[in-house]
Amino acid sequence: MLSKLKTRWGINSNLQILKIFIVFGITGSTAAWISEPICNFFGINTDNLNILIYWFARIILITVVYQFILIFVAFIFGEFEFFWRFVKKFLNLFLIIFDSCGEHTIPSQPDFFISSACFKTNC
């Protein structure tokens, strides 16, 4: 089973698999934990929103927060390149779903936070 994961993910050692699982675990727990105070800050709670709208907004928030935490935790564990590919796949999927032009590019390095010219917005 581990050999299939190593082949699919393009990794070499069992230690790397262990680090990847730890990064996923820490990131998921942290994103869920951090989303509560962020929701409270923006006034997203069950007191003023329908329960379905609340959970929809919270899941979207967790998904966005998760991507940032994933890169940070991956960097700490020395698995930045593996997880950067993972985040790029997510961003590509996100842009395909929400991009009305059909034109988008994701840079190979995380400099898109600084540069505003990385996404094509002209339709």
Disulfide bonds with the S-S distance in Angstrom:
Cys101-Cys123 1.89
